[in-house]
């Protein structure tokens, strides 16, 4: 999803979603969104059950 799509789905301002995304990347020391997923998996923040639920 784009930041605008996430903001609409979450009923939040686009700027807030973008800010939170930047903070998440910084906290995970990730270079991009795909790298953030990898880092979250490495830190065991993201679980297999969550991924399976998202894919359904």
C-alpha positions in Angstrom: 0.0 0.0 0.0 1.0 3.6 -0.5 1.1 6.0 2.3 -2.1 7.6 1.0 -3.9 4.2 0.9 -2.7 3.4 4.4 -3.9 6.8 5.7 -7.3 6.3 4.2 -7.6 2.7 5.6 -6.5 3.9 9.0 -8.4 7.2 8.9 -5.2 9.1 9.7 -3.4 12.0 8.0 -1.0 11.1 5.3 1.8 13.1 7.0 1.4 11.1 10.2 1.6 7.8 8.3 4.7 8.9 6.4 6.3 10.1 9.7 5.5 6.8 11.4 6.9 4.9 8.4 10.2 6.9 8.6 10.5 6.3 12.3 9.9 2.6 11.8 12.6 2.4 9.2 15.0 4.3 11.4 14.2 2.1 14.5 14.7 -1.1 12.5 17.8 0.3 10.8 16.2 -0.6 7.4 16.9 1.0 4.1 13.4 0.5 2.6 10.0 -1.2 3.3 11.2 -4.6 2.1 14.2 -4.4 4.3 12.0 -3.4 7.2 10.1 -6.6 6.8 13.3 -8.6 6.8 14.6 -6.8 9.9 11.3 -7.3 11.7 11.5 -11.0 10.9 15.1 -11.1 12.2 14.1 -9.4 15.4 11.1 -11.8 15.7 8.7 -8.8 15.7 7.0 -10.3 12.7 5.7 -13.9 13.0 4.8 -16.5 10.4 1.2 -16.4 11.7 1.0 -12.7 11.0 2.3 -13.1 7.5 -0.1 -15.9 6.7 -3.0 -13.8 8.0 -1.9 -10.9 5.8 -1.7 -13.1 2.7 -5.3 -14.4 3.0 
